[in-house]
């Protein structure tokens, strides 16, 4: 069992994004999670995760801030309390369009490499 506050984990810059982005792995392989990896992603105002795709899905829950996801060419508004599904092998990107950090939980299979 593991119980933590997400801010107890040091953030690391996302490998696929530039400055103003961070990720924290909350629960993953190192914790014995057999199927999923739970991460918290934070994007500063104006920051983005560029368009990319990979052979696994993700599920995202928006905690705070506002942004926009483009998934398979469709624009989706990201608002607190919202959820987004990104199917495997579909091109996608995320941008913070607001004035405060965009913070969201992102679940992926535990075999997915770190972003």
Secondary structure, DSSP 8 states (H G I E B T S, - for coil): -----GGGS--B--TTB-TTEEEEEEESGGGT-SSEEEEEEEE-TT-EEEEE--SS-EEEEEEES-EEEEETTEEEEE-TT-EEEE-TT--EEEEE-SSS-EEEEEEEETTS---
